Amino acid sequence: MPLPAVNLAILQPPGHLHSLGYLDHARHFRHQFRRLGASVTISKNRLREDAVNFVFGAHLGFPLEWRHRNACVIVNLEELGPGGAQIPSEYLALLSGGAVVDCDAQSARCYAHDPAAVPLVPFLHAPYLDDGSPLPIEQRPIDLLFLGSMNERSRAFVRRVEEAGVQVSLLDQPLFGPERDLFVRQAKAVITCPPHAGARFDQALASQCLSLGTPLIADGAARGRASAPFDEAVFWLDGDGDGIERFFAQGLVAPGFLDEVRARVSAFQRHDPIEAYAAALAFAVESTGAVAMPRSTLPWRPERLNLGAGKGYRAGWLNVDRVESTEPDVLLDLDRPLELPVRLPTRGGGQVVLEAGGLRCVHAEDALVQSPDLAVLMTNLLSLLCEGGELDIQVPYGKSPSAWQDPSHVRAMNEDSWIHWTDGFWATGWFEHRFEVVDMRWLDRRHAQVPREHAALMRVLLRKVPTTVGERTVARVMRADFGGIQDDGPADAPPARPVPQARNTCPVSEAMSRVLIDFSR
């Protein structure tokens, strides 16, 4: 049986910078799975119906309905247990209720009924990081580069190293992936310290540094939880006594140190984790039922729709956009008339059905100020929402300096922009339903609520409601037509029962009789 496609999904809540840290792990997974012959993609917040999805960062928010439509394996990289990460109970329930792979056996004991059944995936040599021309260590401008969590324990460790006569450089902002690697390549060595005694050794960080040809110097407190490849490749500092001072006594460019670096890096490169990744992929296929086709032939009928994708992508929602570069779930232009129901292919290899009245909630941000035909867009949204369904809108406030800053905006909006879709619903051709304003508030650039005069953004919640008999009467008066007249049946339909002959109740004059006769001719 052919291998299924693999999608490595990194979850990143809006603006969450530290999700970029999962790029190192995802690239390692991609390299190993490709070696096995699998087709692999990396995505942000997006799952695929036609692939087995390895999910990174699920503790940041994983919609449970994803497991019904997608083959999912959670990659747990959080340190669990005493001294570990503080995570929500929902995440532990997620781990205990489905397929998981881990990098640490102790963490697996915190959620698995059978910890031995959880596949363990190590992070070892990453040959794709070798650019073929590393800068010789003695020519690198940075003596020591500190990477890792900074707390009081780490600060004390760094101070002691500097007191031994070596300058330690710190990044002035969080950097990940290729941007961080630029500095790693320029460092004679990277130094790190676990945030607490007994903490898990950071395999991914060590793998990244060693694969870039940069030696790693670590606090010896983490040595007990390092696997054999790192026990041999890392320079461990004993914090007791004068171990730190003795290590740095000869400096970082002494011939003996440089020879040792080359020997350790070379030895590290000989460790191959391919068997562990082959076992992880086999486990994923078996535990999720993933095959080389979509998980389900039934189309998705979503209840929540996000109008837009890109940076505003919402996990678990149907994200639609008319611009393919934003990587929406469905490429759909709602600024054009939509005939419902409609069945569409998803970007992830599945099918989705949109029906009249099928949505409970629609979220829209820039779509309303970008729409070339707002009347068509609002009509489509009204049709898609069920009665009582809500349209959650966030737009730049038209009376603030933030309005019109984006060149894609074709209109500004203020507190009166909604009258057309509420009180003046009939002008768009609506008759049986309209929107009502449920809530309106003003926000600053950080989305905090502020008085209207200080607003940069406006958030409005509209609800689909049926029109009243009085409102429909007004609509019949104001529209160009009468709002639709009930069809009484075809003109040539036979009468349902004989039509009784009318009786004259008053005499008809002879002259009037002649007029009627002449008219009939």
Backbone torsions as a table, in degrees:
resi	resn	phi	psi	omega
1	MET	NA	132.9	-179.0
2	PRO	-67.5	152.1	178.0
3	LEU	-67.6	143.0	173.8
4	PRO	-73.2	159.6	171.1
5	ALA	-66.1	152.6	-179.3
6	VAL	-120.0	132.8	174.4
7	ASN	-119.1	125.0	179.1
8	LEU	-100.8	103.3	-172.9
9	ALA	-99.3	117.9	175.8
10	ILE	-98.1	121.7	178.9
11	LEU	-86.2	128.7	179.3
12	GLN	-137.1	103.5	172.7
13	PRO	-58.3	156.7	-177.3
14	PRO	-51.7	123.2	176.0
15	GLY	76.5	5.4	-176.5
16	HIS	-79.9	99.1	-173.3
17	LEU	-63.5	-39.9	-170.9
18	HIS	-72.4	-8.7	172.6
19	SER	-63.9	-21.8	177.5
20	LEU	-63.4	-20.9	177.9
21	GLY	-62.3	-22.4	180.0
22	TYR	-77.8	-6.3	178.5
23	LEU	-61.7	-39.1	179.1
24	ASP	-60.8	-45.5	-178.1
25	HIS	-66.5	-44.1	-177.7
26	ALA	-64.7	-39.0	178.6
27	ARG	-64.5	-37.5	178.7
28	HIS	-65.1	-44.7	176.9
29	PHE	-59.4	-45.7	-177.6
30	ARG	-59.5	-45.1	-179.2
31	HIS	-60.7	-46.2	-176.8
32	GLN	-68.5	-42.7	-179.2
33	PHE	-67.7	-34.9	176.2
34	ARG	-66.1	-34.9	176.0
35	ARG	-61.4	-29.3	179.3
36	LEU	-81.7	-7.2	178.7
37	GLY	100.7	7.1	-179.1
38	ALA	-84.8	149.6	170.7
39	SER	-86.5	124.1	-169.4
40	VAL	-127.8	136.0	172.9
41	THR	-124.9	156.0	172.7
42	ILE	-116.9	131.1	-177.8
43	SER	-134.7	159.8	175.9
44	LYS	-107.1	113.9	175.7
45	ASN	66.7	4.7	-173.5
46	ARG	-116.2	129.5	174.9
47	LEU	-104.5	158.7	179.7
48	ARG	-117.9	137.3	177.6
49	GLU	-75.5	-22.2	-175.2
50	ASP	-101.2	22.2	-177.3
51	ALA	-145.9	164.6	168.3
52	VAL	-90.3	126.4	-172.6
53	ASN	-102.3	119.1	170.9
54	PHE	-95.1	118.5	-170.0
55	VAL	-105.0	123.1	177.9
56	PHE	-104.5	134.3	178.1
57	GLY	81.2	29.3	-177.4
58	ALA	-65.1	-21.4	178.6
59	HIS	-67.6	-13.8	179.4
60	LEU	-83.7	-4.2	178.1
61	GLY	134.0	101.0	-178.7
62	PHE	-120.0	112.0	178.3
63	PRO	-65.5	121.8	-175.4
64	LEU	-61.4	-28.1	-179.3
65	GLU	-66.7	-16.1	176.4
66	TRP	-58.1	-35.6	-177.3
67	ARG	-68.6	-19.9	179.5
68	HIS	-78.6	-29.9	-175.4
69	ARG	-105.7	-14.2	-173.8
70	ASN	-134.3	149.9	171.6
71	ALA	-80.9	113.5	-172.0
72	CYS	-123.8	136.7	170.7
73	VAL	-126.0	123.3	178.9
74	ILE	-82.0	129.7	174.5
75	VAL	-97.9	105.3	-179.6
76	ASN	-87.4	116.6	176.7
77	LEU	-115.9	5.6	179.1
78	GLU	-83.6	138.0	175.6
79	GLU	-79.1	116.9	-177.3
80	LEU	-106.7	159.4	179.8
81	GLY	100.4	-170.4	-176.8
82	PRO	-56.0	127.7	179.4
83	GLY	78.9	-2.3	-176.8
84	GLY	-84.9	-164.6	-175.9
85	ALA	-68.8	145.6	172.7
86	GLN	-88.0	107.5	-174.8
87	ILE	-122.4	155.2	179.8
88	PRO	-68.2	151.9	-179.9
89	SER	-62.9	-28.9	178.9
90	GLU	-60.3	-32.8	-179.8
91	TYR	-70.3	-41.5	176.1
92	LEU	-61.1	-38.2	177.4
93	ALA	-65.3	-37.3	177.3
94	LEU	-63.1	-43.0	-179.5
95	LEU	-66.3	-40.4	-177.0
96	SER	-78.0	-12.1	-175.0
97	GLY	-106.5	9.3	-178.3
98	GLY	-161.1	-167.9	-176.8
99	ALA	-77.3	132.6	-178.2
100	VAL	-140.2	142.0	164.5
101	VAL	-119.5	152.6	-173.7
102	ASP	-139.1	167.2	175.0
103	CYS	-112.2	3.0	-174.3
104	ASP	-143.3	121.8	-177.6
105	ALA	-65.7	-33.7	-179.0
106	GLN	-67.4	-36.7	177.3
107	SER	-65.5	-38.8	-178.6
108	ALA	-61.1	-28.9	179.5
109	ARG	-67.3	-16.5	-176.7
110	CYS	-83.6	-11.1	-177.6
111	TYR	-139.0	-23.0	-172.1
112	ALA	-88.5	137.3	173.9
113	HIS	-65.8	-34.6	176.9
114	ASP	-130.2	88.5	-176.6
115	PRO	-55.3	-30.6	-178.9
116	ALA	-67.7	-18.5	-179.3
117	ALA	-85.6	-8.0	179.4
118	VAL	-82.7	118.0	179.1
119	PRO	-63.5	137.0	178.2
120	LEU	-105.8	128.7	-177.9
121	VAL	-117.0	117.1	179.3
122	PRO	-86.0	160.0	172.7
123	PHE	-112.0	108.7	-175.3
124	LEU	-120.5	-141.7	-173.5
125	HIS	-63.6	134.2	179.6
126	ALA	-117.3	88.2	-174.4
127	PRO	-63.3	-22.8	-179.5
128	TYR	-67.2	-11.9	178.8
129	LEU	-86.3	-9.7	-177.8
130	ASP	-81.6	111.2	179.9
131	ASP	-87.0	3.1	175.2
132	GLY	85.2	-11.4	-178.1
133	SER	-144.2	62.6	179.2
134	PRO	-67.0	145.5	177.8
135	LEU	-69.7	129.4	178.1
136	PRO	-53.9	141.0	-174.0
137	ILE	-56.9	-40.8	-177.1
138	GLU	-66.9	-15.2	179.5
139	GLN	-99.3	-0.4	-175.8
140	ARG	-78.4	137.9	-172.9
141	PRO	-77.6	-19.9	-177.7
142	ILE	-99.3	125.0	178.7
143	ASP	-68.7	-67.2	178.7
144	LEU	-128.9	134.5	176.5
145	LEU	-113.9	121.0	178.2
146	PHE	-86.3	130.5	173.1
147	LEU	-130.7	142.8	-179.9
148	GLY	129.6	-178.6	179.8
149	SER	-70.8	135.9	-179.9
150	MET	-106.1	116.6	172.4
151	ASN	-138.5	-169.6	-176.0
152	GLU	-62.6	-37.7	178.6
153	ARG	-63.6	-43.8	179.8
154	SER	-65.6	-40.5	179.8
155	ARG	-62.2	-42.3	178.9
156	ALA	-62.8	-38.3	178.9
157	PHE	-64.3	-45.5	-179.9
158	VAL	-64.1	-41.6	179.7
159	ARG	-60.3	-40.7	-178.0
160	ARG	-67.5	-37.9	177.9
161	VAL	-64.6	-42.9	179.8
162	GLU	-66.1	-34.3	177.3
163	GLU	-66.9	-19.7	176.3
164	ALA	-80.4	-1.2	174.0
165	GLY	101.8	14.0	179.7
166	VAL	-118.4	133.5	179.8
167	GLN	-79.2	131.4	178.5
168	VAL	-109.9	125.9	178.4
169	SER	-99.2	142.9	177.2
170	LEU	-119.4	145.5	173.6
171	LEU	-71.4	135.8	-177.8
172	ASP	-84.7	-0.2	174.5
173	GLN	-157.4	157.4	179.3
174	PRO	-64.8	127.4	177.2
175	LEU	-129.3	146.6	-177.9
176	PHE	-139.9	163.8	173.2
177	GLY	59.6	-142.9	-175.6
178	PRO	-57.9	-32.9	-179.1
179	GLU	-67.5	-39.8	175.6
180	ARG	-70.3	-36.7	-177.6
181	ASP	-64.2	-25.5	175.7
182	LEU	-57.7	-38.7	-179.8
183	PHE	-79.3	-35.4	178.0
184	VAL	-61.3	-39.7	-179.7
185	ARG	-66.6	-21.1	-178.1
186	GLN	-97.3	0.5	-176.9
187	ALA	-97.7	139.2	173.4
188	LYS	-65.1	-30.1	176.1
189	ALA	-163.6	154.0	172.2
190	VAL	-103.8	137.8	178.5
191	ILE	-118.6	141.7	-178.4
192	THR	-145.2	159.2	-178.2
193	CYS	-145.2	130.1	178.9
194	PRO	-65.4	149.9	-176.9
195	PRO	-68.0	-20.6	177.8
196	HIS	-152.9	156.4	179.5
197	ALA	-61.7	132.7	-179.5
198	GLY	86.8	3.3	179.7
199	ALA	-67.5	158.4	178.9
200	ARG	-67.7	141.1	176.2
201	PHE	-73.3	135.9	-176.6
202	ASP	-82.8	90.9	-179.4
203	GLN	-60.6	-44.3	-174.3
204	ALA	-62.9	-42.1	178.6
205	LEU	-64.3	-44.3	179.8
206	ALA	-63.6	-42.9	178.6
207	SER	-60.4	-42.6	-178.3
208	GLN	-62.7	-47.9	-177.8
209	CYS	-64.5	-49.2	-177.7
210	LEU	-64.9	-35.6	179.2
211	SER	-70.6	-24.2	175.3
212	LEU	-84.0	-1.1	179.9
213	GLY	81.9	18.2	179.8
214	THR	-108.2	124.9	179.9
215	PRO	-65.9	152.4	178.9
216	LEU	-116.4	129.7	176.8
217	ILE	-114.1	125.0	-173.1
218	ALA	-131.9	151.9	172.6
219	ASP	-60.5	129.9	-176.4
220	GLY	-64.4	-11.0	-179.6
221	ALA	-62.8	-25.8	-178.0
222	ALA	-91.0	-0.5	-173.0
223	ARG	-64.9	-32.5	-177.0
224	GLY	-64.4	-20.1	-179.1
225	ARG	-110.8	15.9	177.4
226	ALA	-95.8	139.4	177.9
227	SER	-74.4	169.6	-173.2
228	ALA	-55.2	-43.1	-179.3
229	PRO	-58.3	-36.2	-179.1
230	PHE	-83.5	-30.8	176.7
231	ASP	-58.7	-34.0	-179.2
232	GLU	-88.0	-29.2	-171.9
233	ALA	-91.4	-26.4	-174.4
234	VAL	-88.9	145.9	171.2
235	PHE	-88.1	113.9	-175.9
236	TRP	-96.5	131.6	179.2
237	LEU	-101.2	126.9	176.0
238	ASP	-87.3	113.4	-177.3
239	GLY	-74.6	-13.7	179.4
240	ASP	-82.7	142.6	178.2
241	GLY	69.2	-142.0	-176.3
242	ASP	-108.7	29.8	-177.7
243	GLY	-60.6	-40.9	-179.8
244	ILE	-66.1	-45.4	-178.0
245	GLU	-63.6	-41.6	-179.6
246	ARG	-66.6	-35.4	-178.3
247	PHE	-64.3	-42.2	-175.6
248	PHE	-92.0	5.6	-175.7
249	ALA	-61.2	-37.5	-178.0
250	GLN	-93.4	0.1	178.5
251	GLY	81.8	178.8	-174.1
252	LEU	-98.8	1.6	-179.7
253	VAL	-120.9	12.7	177.0
254	ALA	-65.3	140.2	-178.2
255	PRO	-52.7	-39.6	-179.9
256	GLY	-62.5	-40.3	179.8
257	PHE	-67.4	-44.4	-178.3
258	LEU	-64.2	-39.1	177.1
259	ASP	-64.4	-40.1	179.7
260	GLU	-66.5	-37.9	177.9
261	VAL	-60.3	-48.8	-178.2
262	ARG	-61.6	-39.7	-179.4
263	ALA	-66.5	-41.2	-177.5
264	ARG	-71.6	-40.7	178.5
265	VAL	-64.2	-41.2	179.4
266	SER	-63.8	-41.6	179.1
267	ALA	-65.5	-37.8	-179.6
268	PHE	-63.6	-36.5	-176.7
269	GLN	-66.8	-18.1	-177.7
270	ARG	-82.3	-8.1	179.1
271	HIS	-85.4	124.4	-175.6
272	ASP	-117.4	120.6	-178.0
273	PRO	-91.9	14.0	-170.0
274	ILE	-59.1	-35.1	-179.2
275	GLU	-64.9	-37.9	178.5
276	ALA	-65.0	-38.3	-179.5
277	TYR	-74.8	-31.8	174.4
278	ALA	-64.0	-40.9	178.0
279	ALA	-66.2	-38.5	179.8
280	ALA	-65.4	-40.0	-179.6
281	LEU	-70.3	-40.4	176.7
282	ALA	-62.1	-41.2	177.0
283	PHE	-61.3	-42.4	-178.8
284	ALA	-62.9	-43.0	180.0
285	VAL	-64.8	-44.0	-177.3
286	GLU	-70.3	-42.1	-173.3
287	SER	-79.0	-24.6	-178.2
288	THR	-105.2	-10.0	-176.8
289	GLY	73.0	19.7	-178.0
290	ALA	-69.9	135.4	173.8
291	VAL	-134.4	179.9	-176.3
292	ALA	-81.4	51.8	177.5
293	MET	-164.2	167.0	-179.6
294	PRO	-57.4	149.4	-177.6
295	ARG	-62.5	-35.6	-176.9
296	SER	-138.8	141.7	175.8
297	THR	-85.0	-8.5	179.1
298	LEU	-77.7	134.1	179.5
299	PRO	-71.5	154.7	176.8
300	TRP	-81.2	128.9	174.5
301	ARG	-114.2	87.3	-172.8
302	PRO	-71.3	155.7	175.0
303	GLU	-110.2	-10.0	-180.0
304	ARG	-128.7	131.9	-177.5
305	LEU	-126.9	131.9	174.7
306	ASN	-107.6	120.9	-176.6
307	LEU	-87.1	92.3	-175.5
308	GLY	129.2	162.9	178.4
309	ALA	-140.2	-127.6	179.0
310	GLY	57.5	-134.5	-178.6
311	LYS	-69.1	-17.0	179.7
312	GLY	-95.7	16.5	-178.7
313	TYR	-59.6	137.2	-179.2
314	ARG	-116.4	117.0	-179.5
315	ALA	-64.8	133.5	178.6
316	GLY	89.6	-12.3	177.0
317	TRP	-97.3	163.1	167.5
318	LEU	-85.5	114.4	-178.2
319	ASN	-100.3	116.9	-178.6
320	VAL	-116.4	148.8	178.2
321	ASP	-158.5	155.9	176.2
322	ARG	-93.4	-3.1	-178.4
323	VAL	-109.3	118.4	-174.3
324	GLU	-67.8	-30.3	-176.4
325	SER	-65.6	-16.8	177.5
326	THR	-81.4	-2.8	178.9
327	GLU	54.4	57.3	177.0
328	PRO	-74.1	164.1	172.7
329	ASP	-65.2	-38.2	-179.4
330	VAL	-135.6	131.5	174.8
331	LEU	-84.7	110.5	-173.5
332	LEU	-151.5	130.9	178.3
333	ASP	-101.5	101.3	-179.8
334	LEU	-83.3	4.7	172.4
335	ASP	-85.2	2.4	175.4
336	ARG	-116.1	150.3	-179.4
337	PRO	-55.1	137.9	-175.4
338	LEU	-117.7	125.7	176.5
339	GLU	-94.7	118.6	-176.6
340	LEU	-103.8	147.4	-2.1
341	PRO	-76.0	159.5	178.8
342	VAL	-135.0	137.7	178.5
343	ARG	-112.1	127.5	-172.8
344	LEU	-131.9	150.2	174.5
345	PRO	-79.3	142.7	175.7
346	THR	-92.7	159.9	179.1
347	ARG	-64.1	-27.1	-177.2
348	GLY	-87.0	7.8	175.4
349	GLY	96.0	11.2	179.1
350	GLY	-111.3	-161.3	179.1
351	GLN	-132.0	146.6	177.1
352	VAL	-132.8	143.4	178.4
353	VAL	-118.0	127.1	173.8
354	LEU	-109.7	127.2	-176.8
355	GLU	-124.0	156.3	175.4
356	ALA	-62.0	128.6	179.4
357	GLY	74.0	16.5	-175.2
358	GLY	-90.1	-11.3	-175.5
359	LEU	-103.6	141.6	173.7
360	ARG	-94.3	-27.7	-173.7
361	CYS	-149.7	138.8	172.1
362	VAL	-127.3	131.8	175.9
363	HIS	-111.9	133.4	-179.4
364	ALA	-141.2	133.7	176.0
365	GLU	-113.7	-91.8	-175.4
366	ASP	-75.4	-12.2	-173.0
367	ALA	-57.0	-37.9	-175.7
368	LEU	-71.9	-31.9	179.2
369	VAL	-87.8	-9.7	177.7
370	GLN	-99.5	-17.2	-171.3
371	SER	-63.8	128.2	175.9
372	PRO	-75.1	-18.3	179.2
373	ASP	-140.5	84.5	-174.1
374	LEU	-65.5	-32.2	-179.8
375	ALA	-64.1	-42.1	178.6
376	VAL	-67.0	-43.3	179.5
377	LEU	-59.5	-49.0	-178.0
378	MET	-66.6	-32.5	177.1
379	THR	-67.0	-42.2	177.2
380	ASN	-61.6	-42.8	-178.8
381	LEU	-67.0	-39.2	177.5
382	LEU	-61.9	-39.8	-179.9
383	SER	-68.8	-38.0	-176.6
384	LEU	-73.5	-30.3	-177.5
385	LEU	-77.2	143.2	172.4
386	CYS	-75.5	165.2	176.8
387	GLU	-64.4	124.5	-173.2
388	GLY	93.5	-8.3	177.6
389	GLY	-67.8	154.6	-171.3
390	GLU	-120.2	143.5	175.6
391	LEU	-111.8	110.9	-177.7
392	ASP	-97.5	115.7	-171.0
393	ILE	-118.6	137.3	171.2
394	GLN	-134.2	121.6	-177.0
395	VAL	-139.0	158.4	171.6
396	PRO	-60.9	138.1	179.1
397	TYR	-74.7	124.3	-172.0
398	GLY	-62.3	-19.8	-178.8
399	LYS	-98.6	10.1	-179.8
400	SER	-107.5	160.3	177.8
401	PRO	-62.7	-18.5	-178.2
402	SER	-74.4	-16.1	179.3
403	ALA	-69.1	144.9	176.8
404	TRP	71.2	8.0	179.1
405	GLN	-71.5	-33.2	-179.1
406	ASP	-85.5	123.2	-178.3
407	PRO	-65.3	-14.8	178.7
408	SER	-80.8	-10.0	-179.1
409	HIS	-77.8	134.1	-179.4
410	VAL	-110.7	-2.6	179.1
411	ARG	-156.7	159.5	170.7
412	ALA	-109.9	157.2	-175.8
413	MET	-134.0	144.1	177.8
414	ASN	-135.4	-167.2	-174.0
415	GLU	-68.1	-14.4	179.5
416	ASP	-97.2	-1.2	-174.9
417	SER	-69.4	-11.5	-172.4
418	TRP	-99.0	-7.5	-177.9
419	ILE	-60.1	-36.4	-178.3
420	HIS	-60.4	-31.3	-175.5
421	TRP	-97.9	-2.1	179.0
422	THR	-114.5	-80.6	-178.5
423	ASP	-70.3	-35.7	-177.5
424	GLY	-98.8	31.6	-175.3
425	PHE	-55.0	-34.3	-175.6
426	TRP	-63.4	-25.1	-176.5
427	ALA	-67.5	-23.0	178.7
428	THR	-91.0	-2.2	-178.6
429	GLY	95.9	4.2	178.1
430	TRP	-76.2	151.6	-178.5
431	PHE	-139.1	-53.7	-173.3
432	GLU	-86.2	-22.6	-179.8
433	HIS	-137.5	158.4	176.7
434	ARG	-151.7	-179.3	173.4
435	PHE	-102.8	151.4	168.2
436	GLU	-124.2	148.5	178.3
437	VAL	-82.0	120.3	178.7
438	VAL	-92.9	-39.5	-176.2
439	ASP	-154.6	147.5	176.7
440	MET	-145.9	127.1	179.6
441	ARG	-145.3	162.8	-176.3
442	TRP	-115.3	138.9	-174.0
443	LEU	-127.5	155.1	172.0
444	ASP	-90.0	-173.0	-175.7
445	ARG	-64.7	-23.6	178.2
446	ARG	-93.1	10.0	177.1
447	HIS	70.9	18.9	172.7
448	ALA	-85.4	143.3	-178.0
449	GLN	-72.9	134.0	-177.3
450	VAL	-138.8	165.9	172.7
451	PRO	-62.1	154.8	-173.9
452	ARG	-56.8	-37.1	-176.4
453	GLU	-67.6	-15.6	179.7
454	HIS	-108.7	10.8	-172.0
455	ALA	-76.8	142.6	168.2
456	ALA	-107.6	-28.4	-177.6
457	LEU	-129.4	157.3	175.8
458	MET	-127.0	131.2	177.2
459	ARG	-115.5	127.2	-176.3
460	VAL	-129.3	135.2	176.1
461	LEU	-112.7	117.4	177.9
462	LEU	-107.8	146.9	178.9
463	ARG	-125.5	138.4	176.6
464	LYS	-78.2	123.8	-178.6
465	VAL	-132.3	153.1	174.8
466	PRO	-73.9	147.3	176.4
467	THR	-76.1	152.2	178.0
468	THR	-85.2	168.4	178.2
469	VAL	-62.4	-35.8	178.5
470	GLY	-66.6	-40.1	179.9
471	GLU	-67.8	-37.8	178.3
472	ARG	-68.6	-32.7	175.9
473	THR	-63.9	-44.2	177.1
474	VAL	-61.8	-40.6	-180.0
475	ALA	-61.3	-40.8	179.0
476	ARG	-63.4	-33.9	179.7
477	VAL	-73.5	-39.7	-170.1
478	MET	-88.4	-25.3	-176.7
479	ARG	-73.9	162.9	176.6
480	ALA	-67.6	-30.3	173.9
481	ASP	-110.3	-164.4	-178.8
482	PHE	-99.7	15.2	178.7
483	GLY	80.1	19.7	179.4
484	GLY	92.2	118.2	177.9
485	ILE	-103.2	132.5	-177.4
486	GLN	-59.3	130.7	-179.2
487	ASP	-70.7	130.6	-179.1
488	ASP	-93.8	8.2	-179.9
489	GLY	103.3	164.0	-178.8
490	PRO	-63.9	148.3	-175.9
491	ALA	-65.3	-29.3	-176.9
492	ASP	-93.3	11.0	179.0
493	ALA	-68.5	137.3	179.3
494	PRO	-67.0	148.5	178.7
495	PRO	-62.8	147.3	180.0
496	ALA	-68.3	-29.7	178.2
497	ARG	-150.2	159.2	-178.6
498	PRO	-56.1	139.3	178.4
499	VAL	-86.0	120.0	-178.8
500	PRO	-65.8	146.3	177.8
501	GLN	-76.0	134.3	179.1
502	ALA	-74.2	142.6	177.4
503	ARG	-102.6	138.8	175.9
504	ASN	-72.2	123.5	178.1
505	THR	-101.6	-4.9	175.8
506	CYS	-141.8	145.3	-177.4
507	PRO	-65.6	145.2	176.7
508	VAL	-104.2	131.2	-177.4
509	SER	-67.3	158.3	-179.5
510	GLU	-62.8	-38.0	179.6
511	ALA	-64.6	-42.9	-179.8
512	MET	-65.6	-35.0	177.8
513	SER	-61.8	-41.2	179.8
514	ARG	-66.2	-38.4	179.3
515	VAL	-62.4	-43.3	-179.8
516	LEU	-65.0	-39.3	179.1
517	ILE	-65.0	-45.8	-179.9
518	ASP	-62.5	-39.2	-178.4
519	PHE	-65.5	-34.0	-179.3
520	SER	-69.2	-25.8	178.4
521	ARG	-75.9	NA	NA
